[in-house]
Amino acid sequence: MKAFRWLIALLLVTAFAVSACAPMPAAPAAPAAPAAEAPATAEPAQEGGVYTNVDPSGQTVVWWHQHSGRREEGLKALIAEFNETNEFGITIDAQNQGGYDEIRNKVNSSIAAGELPAALLVGYQNDQSFYQLNDTLVDLNLLLYDPKWGMSEEEIADFYPAFLEQSVNPLFDNQRLGWPPNRSMEVIYYNQTWLEELGFSGPPTTPAEFKEMACAAAAANGDGTGGYILRDDASAVASWTFAFGGHVLTEDGTGYVYNSPATVEAMKFLKDLYDSGCAYFFTEGFPNPQFAARKAIFTQGSTSGIPFYAADIAKVAEEQGRAPDEWGVAAIPHTTPEPVQNIYGGDVMIAKTTPEQEVAAWIFIKWFTSPEIQARWVEISGYFPTRASTAQYFSEAVLANKPFQQGVALLPYSAYEPQLISYQAVRDAATRAFNEIMQGADIQATLDNLTAFANEQEATMMAEMGR
């Protein structure tokens, strides 16, 4: 039966998989409390734990990851340091397996064949739901709160609460199925120099300010460009829903609600921006070259794109023989008192192998997400840290990166997307719905249909899995 379920899982993944326009995230949360507060999922350590008497000495842990190029080279150096210095003689064998899709397919194929995947895996939160249908992953709460191997209350409180909550899965008795090594964030990129030339002092915080500034830039260009480049993927839909005070999931996190007043109002706002000539679609690759060339005063995307924006802005300035425009990143314009920022990123997961391997993998995770090591990984990867105290160890280069620091300041205000197994198929449907709305379809009816489709997909896939 187990192999049969995994065969079904593999077929469903193939049938419903889509290529996401942004990194695949995971379930919405309210604006996070300051990092100094412990997350609601924290539990007191038990007198004794399942792993307390386990000896991880001498274990070799295979890690399937997606990092390549400069990131992989930097990762290799960090892992070599861990392998040489950890007191247990643990060896991490890090193996690049391609992208997230390739890792997902390899894990599913391994399980369907009755084989164990690597002891340490990388993937998104909806991947965790697939894997746990056959009890493949370790519930990290058992390690996090273990009296010997766990973390202290102070260490747990140092992580941004929403990041820890993101991998607590409501479909599987709130098991913690992953751990956050890094994150990216959905932000608005803005041209400060151009804003000042148009008479504005800085980036917008509200939708009304955003429209005023985007329309001023569009009027200045007068050719259909200049304002805001629309994003039509599911991460954009979720981001604007969060900014308008809503969620794309039900309160219990087990169903979709794309037709709430928040999403309706967000889509009305974007449709009006589009109809007013203050926003436009650009589909020929990433928007940073358009932004650098002053074809848009605002764009939207992941903070992982910051280095690419910097390179394009410098290139245009050099070509035009002038100083580069000053630019930055800001929160999605919001109707809420505080920003509500869409964060995403893959987790590290521990597969069920042996207790010794599982503890060894956890020891590495704790080391890799310690503040000093995270600060080095930030510089290597360009990702955001997941612990507040990591900022104390930032290099001068990271501290001098103004857009990156603007993003760091927004980390306490994090929300996140669904971890449901149907989310890949739903992402594609959300993109279609967005485009239909921009083409003039009735907003409420379109979002009602999207909600019904999304919940039908989730029910169908869960039923196929015997859940």
Secondary structure per residue as TSV (DSSP state, phi and psi in degrees):
chain	resnum	aa	ss	phi	psi
A	1	M	-	360.0	-40.4
A	2	K	H	-61.6	-47.7
A	3	A	H	-63.4	-36.2
A	4	F	H	-64.9	-42.9
A	5	R	H	-62.1	-39.2
A	6	W	H	-71.6	-28.8
A	7	L	H	-65.7	-43.0
A	8	I	H	-60.6	-44.0
A	9	A	H	-58.6	-43.6
A	10	L	H	-64.6	-41.6
A	11	L	H	-65.7	-39.2
A	12	L	H	-69.1	-38.5
A	13	V	H	-60.2	-44.5
A	14	T	H	-64.9	-40.0
A	15	A	H	-70.0	-37.0
A	16	F	H	-104.8	-5.6
A	17	A	-	-65.5	141.4
A	18	V	-	-135.4	159.4
A	19	S	-	-86.3	116.8
A	20	A	-	-74.8	145.5
A	21	C	S	-77.7	-19.7
A	22	A	S	-134.9	168.0
A	23	P	-	-55.8	142.1
A	24	M	-	-75.3	115.1
A	25	P	-	-91.0	-158.6
A	26	A	-	-141.0	-147.7
A	27	A	-	-108.1	135.5
A	28	P	-	-68.8	150.7
A	29	A	-	-133.5	160.6
A	30	A	-	-69.1	166.7
A	31	P	S	-51.5	132.6
A	32	A	-	-69.7	148.7
A	33	A	-	-71.3	162.6
A	34	P	-	-54.4	150.9
A	35	A	T	-62.5	-18.7
A	36	A	T	-70.8	-17.7
A	37	E	S	-89.1	138.3
A	38	A	-	-70.8	143.8
A	39	P	-	-66.1	155.2
A	40	A	T	-64.0	-19.1
A	41	T	T	-83.9	-5.2
A	42	A	-	-64.1	144.0
A	43	E	-	-133.2	149.2
A	44	P	-	-66.7	146.2
A	45	A	-	-64.9	144.2
A	46	Q	-	-84.5	164.4
A	47	E	S	-59.2	-40.1
A	48	G	S	-146.7	150.2
A	49	G	-	-123.0	170.9
A	50	V	T	-61.6	-29.8
A	51	Y	T	-103.3	0.5
A	52	T	T	-56.9	-38.3
A	53	N	T	-99.5	12.0
A	54	V	-	-79.9	138.1
A	55	D	-	-107.6	111.5
A	56	P	-	-89.3	7.8
A	57	S	T	-58.5	135.5
A	58	G	T	76.3	8.0
A	59	Q	-	-76.1	144.0
A	60	T	E	-108.2	124.7
A	61	V	E	-113.9	119.1
A	62	V	E	-84.7	131.7
A	63	W	E	-119.7	116.9
A	64	W	E	-90.0	117.0
A	65	H	E	-132.2	174.0
A	66	Q	-	-112.9	2.8
A	67	H	-	-75.3	140.0
A	68	S	-	-140.6	174.4
A	69	G	H	60.5	-135.7
A	70	R	H	-61.6	-38.3
A	71	R	H	-62.1	-43.5
A	72	E	H	-65.4	-39.0
A	73	E	H	-62.4	-44.2
A	74	G	H	-65.1	-38.6
A	75	L	H	-63.5	-40.7
A	76	K	H	-59.2	-40.1
A	77	A	H	-65.4	-42.4
A	78	L	H	-63.8	-43.7
A	79	I	H	-65.7	-38.9
A	80	A	H	-59.4	-39.5
A	81	E	H	-64.6	-44.3
A	82	F	H	-61.6	-46.5
A	83	N	H	-60.1	-34.3
A	84	E	H	-82.7	-23.7
A	85	T	H	-113.2	-17.1
A	86	N	-	-69.3	142.2
A	87	E	T	-72.5	-10.5
A	88	F	T	-99.7	-1.6
A	89	G	-	68.6	27.7
A	90	I	-	-76.7	139.7
A	91	T	E	-117.5	123.9
A	92	I	E	-96.1	122.6
A	93	D	E	-105.3	93.4
A	94	A	E	-85.5	126.9
A	95	Q	E	-128.3	120.1
A	96	N	E	-70.7	127.7
A	97	Q	-	-116.8	20.0
A	98	G	-	94.8	-149.6
A	99	G	S	-87.5	-175.3
A	100	Y	H	-60.4	-39.2
A	101	D	H	-62.3	-43.0
A	102	E	H	-64.4	-40.3
A	103	I	H	-64.8	-44.2
A	104	R	H	-59.2	-45.8
A	105	N	H	-65.0	-37.6
A	106	K	H	-69.0	-40.5
A	107	V	H	-63.6	-47.2
A	108	N	H	-61.4	-41.0
A	109	S	H	-65.8	-39.5
A	110	S	H	-61.7	-46.5
A	111	I	H	-68.1	-40.4
A	112	A	H	-61.3	-30.3
A	113	A	T	-86.8	3.1
A	114	G	T	77.4	20.1
A	115	E	-	-108.9	155.6
A	116	L	-	-83.6	138.0
A	117	P	-	-75.4	-174.0
A	118	A	-	-60.7	157.6
A	119	A	S	-70.6	-28.2
A	120	L	E	-125.3	129.7
A	121	L	E	-128.5	158.7
A	122	V	E	-119.0	138.9
A	123	G	E	179.9	172.9
A	124	Y	-	-86.8	171.2
A	125	Q	H	-69.4	-31.1
A	126	N	H	-70.6	-26.4
A	127	D	H	-62.3	-38.9
A	128	Q	H	-60.5	-37.7
A	129	S	H	-62.7	-41.5
A	130	F	H	-60.8	-51.3
A	131	Y	H	-62.9	-36.2
A	132	Q	H	-79.1	-9.0
A	133	L	T	-58.1	-26.5
A	134	N	T	-117.5	27.6
A	135	D	T	56.8	46.6
A	136	T	-	-87.6	-27.1
A	137	L	B	-106.4	150.3
A	138	V	-	-76.9	135.8
A	139	D	-	-74.7	108.0
A	140	L	T	-68.6	-12.5
A	141	N	H	-59.1	-31.9
A	142	L	H	-65.8	-29.2
A	143	L	H	-91.6	-39.5
A	144	L	H	-59.3	-38.0
A	145	Y	T	-106.0	12.2
A	146	D	-	-65.9	133.9
A	147	P	T	-62.4	-24.1
A	148	K	T	-97.9	-46.2
A	149	W	T	-100.9	-6.2
A	150	G	S	-77.5	-171.6
A	151	M	-	-107.6	154.1
A	152	S	-	-76.7	165.5
A	153	E	H	-58.7	-38.2
A	154	E	H	-65.9	-40.7
A	155	E	H	-65.4	-43.4
A	156	I	H	-63.1	-42.3
A	157	A	H	-66.9	-18.1
A	158	D	H	-74.2	-21.8
A	159	F	B	-79.1	141.6
A	160	Y	-	-61.2	124.1
A	161	P	H	-53.4	-42.1
A	162	A	H	-62.4	-30.9
A	163	F	H	-67.9	-38.2
A	164	L	H	-73.1	-35.5
A	165	E	H	-70.1	-24.0
A	166	Q	T	-60.7	-31.4
A	167	S	T	-105.7	14.4
A	168	V	E	-87.0	113.1
A	169	N	E	-96.8	114.3
A	170	P	G	-68.0	-19.1
A	171	L	G	-77.8	-14.9
A	172	F	G	-129.4	57.4
A	173	D	T	53.9	35.5
A	174	N	T	57.7	32.0
A	175	Q	E	-66.7	147.6
A	176	R	E	-93.7	105.6
A	177	L	-	-99.9	-1.0
A	178	G	-	-157.0	173.5
A	179	W	B	-135.8	137.2
A	180	P	-	-86.7	108.6
A	181	P	S	-85.0	-23.8
A	182	N	-	-167.8	165.7
A	183	R	B	-147.1	157.9
A	184	S	E	-119.7	170.6
A	185	M	E	-140.7	144.2
A	186	E	E	-80.6	124.2
A	187	V	E	-138.1	168.9
A	188	I	E	-96.8	127.8
A	189	Y	E	-90.3	134.1
A	190	Y	E	-133.2	151.1
A	191	N	E	-100.0	102.2
A	192	Q	H	-66.5	-41.3
A	193	T	H	-59.7	-46.5
A	194	W	H	-66.6	-40.2
A	195	L	H	-56.6	-45.3
A	196	E	H	-65.7	-38.0
A	197	E	H	-62.3	-29.8
A	198	L	T	-87.5	-0.2
A	199	G	T	97.0	12.4
A	200	F	-	-104.6	149.9
A	201	S	-	-88.5	-24.7
A	202	G	S	-173.8	-172.8
A	203	P	-	-68.4	159.6
A	204	P	-	-77.4	156.7
A	205	T	S	-115.8	-24.3
A	206	T	S	-113.4	158.9
A	207	P	H	-58.0	-38.4
A	208	A	H	-63.1	-43.5
A	209	E	H	-64.3	-39.5
A	210	F	H	-60.4	-45.5
A	211	K	H	-63.9	-45.1
A	212	E	H	-57.8	-45.0
A	213	M	H	-71.3	-42.9
A	214	A	H	-62.8	-41.1
A	215	C	H	-67.9	-35.1
A	216	A	H	-64.5	-41.4
A	217	A	H	-68.7	-39.7
A	218	A	H	-63.7	-40.7
A	219	A	H	-65.2	-36.8
A	220	A	H	-64.7	-38.9
A	221	N	H	-78.2	-41.3
A	222	G	-	66.2	18.0
A	223	D	S	-128.3	18.8
A	224	G	S	91.0	-4.7
A	225	T	-	-112.7	-174.6
A	226	G	E	105.9	-29.6
A	227	G	E	-86.4	-114.7
A	228	Y	E	-116.5	132.6
A	229	I	E	-87.0	118.4
A	230	L	-	-67.1	144.1
A	231	R	-	-112.0	132.4
A	232	D	-	-112.7	9.8
A	233	D	S	-88.4	172.0
A	234	A	H	-64.1	-31.8
A	235	S	H	-66.2	-35.4
A	236	A	H	-68.1	-42.9
A	237	V	H	-59.3	-45.2
A	238	A	H	-64.6	-41.9
A	239	S	H	-60.7	-45.3
A	240	W	H	-71.5	-32.2
A	241	T	H	-63.0	-46.5
A	242	F	H	-58.7	-43.6
A	243	A	H	-65.3	-26.6
A	244	F	T	-93.5	13.6
A	245	G	T	88.2	17.0
A	246	G	-	-123.2	-167.5
A	247	H	-	-138.5	163.1
A	248	V	S	-103.0	4.0
A	249	L	B	-125.8	157.5
A	250	T	-	-65.4	165.2
A	251	E	T	-59.3	-34.8
A	252	D	T	-84.6	-1.8
A	253	G	S	76.3	12.2
A	254	T	S	-108.0	-1.1
A	255	G	S	-148.2	168.8
A	256	Y	B	-99.3	149.3
A	257	V	-	-144.0	73.3
A	258	Y	T	-79.2	-7.4
A	259	N	T	-106.1	24.8
A	260	S	S	-73.9	162.0
A	261	P	H	-55.6	-32.8
A	262	A	H	-65.5	-46.5
A	263	T	H	-67.0	-39.4
A	264	V	H	-59.7	-48.0
A	265	E	H	-66.4	-37.7
A	266	A	H	-62.5	-43.3
A	267	M	H	-69.3	-36.0
A	268	K	H	-60.8	-42.8
A	269	F	H	-62.4	-46.3
A	270	L	H	-69.0	-37.2
A	271	K	H	-63.2	-42.8
A	272	D	H	-63.0	-40.3
A	273	L	H	-61.8	-41.1
A	274	Y	H	-67.5	-46.9
A	275	D	H	-65.9	-27.8
A	276	S	T	-80.3	-2.4
A	277	G	T	76.9	16.2
A	278	C	S	-102.2	2.3
A	279	A	E	-147.1	150.9
A	280	Y	E	-151.4	163.1
A	281	F	-	-90.6	141.3
A	282	F	-	-135.5	115.2
A	283	T	-	-115.9	9.8
A	284	E	S	-95.5	58.6
A	285	G	S	99.2	-159.8
A	286	F	-	-78.0	152.9
A	287	P	S	-83.3	-5.0
A	288	N	H	-60.4	-36.5
A	289	P	H	-63.7	-37.3
A	290	Q	H	-63.8	-42.3
A	291	F	H	-61.2	-46.1
A	292	A	H	-63.7	-32.2
A	293	A	T	-88.9	10.1
A	294	R	T	60.8	36.0
A	295	K	S	-92.7	-3.8
A	296	A	E	-157.3	132.6
A	297	I	E	-86.4	-21.0
A	298	F	E	-132.5	137.5
A	299	T	E	-133.1	171.6
A	300	Q	E	-132.4	139.2
A	301	G	E	177.8	-172.6
A	302	S	E	-78.8	147.4
A	303	T	G	-65.7	-15.5
A	304	S	G	-65.4	-13.6
A	305	G	G	-85.8	-2.9
A	306	I	H	-52.8	-46.7
A	307	P	H	-61.6	-32.1
A	308	F	H	-73.5	-38.3
A	309	Y	H	-62.7	-44.9
A	310	A	H	-58.9	-43.4
A	311	A	H	-65.6	-42.8
A	312	D	H	-69.1	-39.1
A	313	I	H	-64.9	-41.9
A	314	A	H	-64.8	-39.0
A	315	K	H	-64.1	-45.9
A	316	V	H	-63.8	-42.1
A	317	A	H	-62.1	-41.0
A	318	E	H	-65.8	-42.9
A	319	E	H	-63.1	-33.7
A	320	Q	H	-94.4	-0.9
A	321	G	T	64.5	40.9
A	322	R	S	-138.7	173.1
A	323	A	-	-72.0	145.3
A	324	P	-	-62.8	146.4
A	325	D	-	-62.9	143.7
A	326	E	-	-79.0	138.1
A	327	W	E	-146.9	172.8
A	328	G	E	-168.6	-174.6
A	329	V	E	-122.7	149.5
A	330	A	E	-142.2	167.8
A	331	A	-	-64.3	152.3
A	332	I	-	-59.5	128.0
A	333	P	-	-52.4	132.4
A	334	H	-	-132.3	154.9
A	335	T	S	-96.8	-9.0
A	336	T	S	-79.8	157.8
A	337	P	S	-59.3	-38.6
A	338	E	S	-117.7	160.0
A	339	P	-	-62.1	155.4
A	340	V	-	-130.7	102.4
A	341	Q	E	-100.7	132.9
A	342	N	E	-79.5	113.5
A	343	I	E	-111.3	150.7
A	344	Y	E	-154.3	165.7
A	345	G	-	159.4	156.5
A	346	G	-	-74.7	152.5
A	347	D	E	-101.6	162.1
A	348	V	E	-95.3	137.4
A	349	M	E	-125.3	147.6
A	350	I	E	-106.0	118.4
A	351	A	B	-79.6	151.4
A	352	K	S	-74.1	112.7
A	353	T	S	-125.9	-90.6
A	354	T	-	-128.3	155.1
A	355	P	H	-55.4	-36.6
A	356	E	H	-65.4	-44.5
A	357	Q	H	-66.0	-39.5
A	358	E	H	-64.9	-42.4
A	359	V	H	-67.1	-41.0
A	360	A	H	-61.0	-42.6
A	361	A	H	-63.1	-39.9
A	362	W	H	-65.8	-39.5
A	363	I	H	-60.1	-41.3
A	364	F	H	-66.3	-42.6
A	365	I	H	-58.5	-44.1
A	366	K	H	-61.6	-41.1
A	367	W	H	-66.5	-45.2
A	368	F	H	-65.5	-29.8
A	369	T	T	-103.0	16.0
A	370	S	S	-71.6	151.5
A	371	P	H	-56.1	-44.4
A	372	E	H	-65.2	-42.6
A	373	I	H	-71.9	-38.4
A	374	Q	H	-59.1	-40.6
A	375	A	H	-61.3	-37.7
A	376	R	H	-70.4	-38.1
A	377	W	H	-66.9	-35.2
A	378	V	H	-57.8	-46.3
A	379	E	H	-67.5	-36.5
A	380	I	H	-71.0	-44.6
A	381	S	H	-96.6	-27.9
A	382	G	-	81.5	1.8
A	383	Y	-	-79.8	163.8
A	384	F	B	-81.7	151.5
A	385	P	-	-75.6	166.3
A	386	T	S	-111.4	1.9
A	387	R	B	-121.7	138.2
A	388	A	G	-64.3	-39.1
A	389	S	G	-72.3	-10.6
A	390	T	G	-58.0	-30.9
A	391	A	G	-58.9	-25.6
A	392	Q	G	-65.6	-19.4
A	393	Y	G	-111.9	8.8
A	394	F	-	-60.1	141.3
A	395	S	-	-72.2	167.3
A	396	E	H	-61.2	-36.2
A	397	A	H	-63.8	-41.9
A	398	V	H	-68.3	-41.3
A	399	L	H	-64.2	-31.2
A	400	A	T	-81.8	-8.2
A	401	N	-	-84.7	93.2
A	402	K	H	-59.2	-49.1
A	403	P	H	-59.6	-38.5
A	404	F	H	-63.6	-43.8
A	405	Q	H	-66.6	-32.9
A	406	Q	H	-62.3	-39.0
A	407	G	H	-67.5	-42.0
A	408	V	H	-57.2	-38.9
A	409	A	H	-64.0	-20.6
A	410	L	T	-92.8	-4.9
A	411	L	G	-59.0	-34.2
A	412	P	G	-66.0	-9.9
A	413	Y	G	-108.5	48.1
A	414	S	E	-96.1	142.0
A	415	A	E	-129.6	171.1
A	416	Y	-	-149.8	162.7
A	417	E	-	-90.8	178.1
A	418	P	-	-65.1	148.7
A	419	Q	-	-109.4	16.0
A	420	L	-	-72.1	149.6
A	421	I	T	-66.6	-19.5
A	422	S	T	-86.3	0.1
A	423	Y	H	-66.5	-26.7
A	424	Q	H	-64.1	-45.7
A	425	A	H	-66.4	-37.7
A	426	V	H	-68.0	-35.2
A	427	R	H	-57.5	-45.1
A	428	D	H	-62.1	-42.1
A	429	A	H	-66.1	-36.2
A	430	A	H	-64.8	-37.7
A	431	T	H	-63.7	-44.7
A	432	R	H	-60.7	-43.1
A	433	A	H	-63.5	-42.1
A	434	F	H	-58.9	-47.4
A	435	N	H	-66.7	-36.7
A	436	E	H	-62.0	-41.7
A	437	I	H	-63.2	-43.6
A	438	M	H	-65.6	-24.4
A	439	Q	T	-86.0	-2.0
A	440	G	T	113.7	2.9
A	441	A	-	-65.4	151.3
A	442	D	-	-60.8	127.5
A	443	I	H	-67.3	-50.7
A	444	Q	H	-62.7	-45.6
A	445	A	H	-63.7	-41.1
A	446	T	H	-64.4	-41.7
A	447	L	H	-73.0	-31.8
A	448	D	H	-61.1	-45.7
A	449	N	H	-64.5	-40.6
A	450	L	H	-62.5	-42.4
A	451	T	H	-63.0	-45.0
A	452	A	H	-63.0	-45.4
A	453	F	H	-60.4	-45.8
A	454	A	H	-61.5	-44.7
A	455	N	H	-70.1	-32.6
A	456	E	H	-65.6	-41.5
A	457	Q	H	-61.2	-44.5
A	458	E	H	-64.1	-44.8
A	459	A	H	-63.5	-42.3
A	460	T	H	-63.8	-47.0
A	461	M	H	-68.8	-38.7
A	462	M	H	-66.5	-38.4
A	463	A	H	-65.2	-40.9
A	464	E	H	-60.5	-29.3
A	465	M	T	-87.5	-0.8
A	466	G	T	78.4	24.2
A	467	R	-	-102.7	360.0
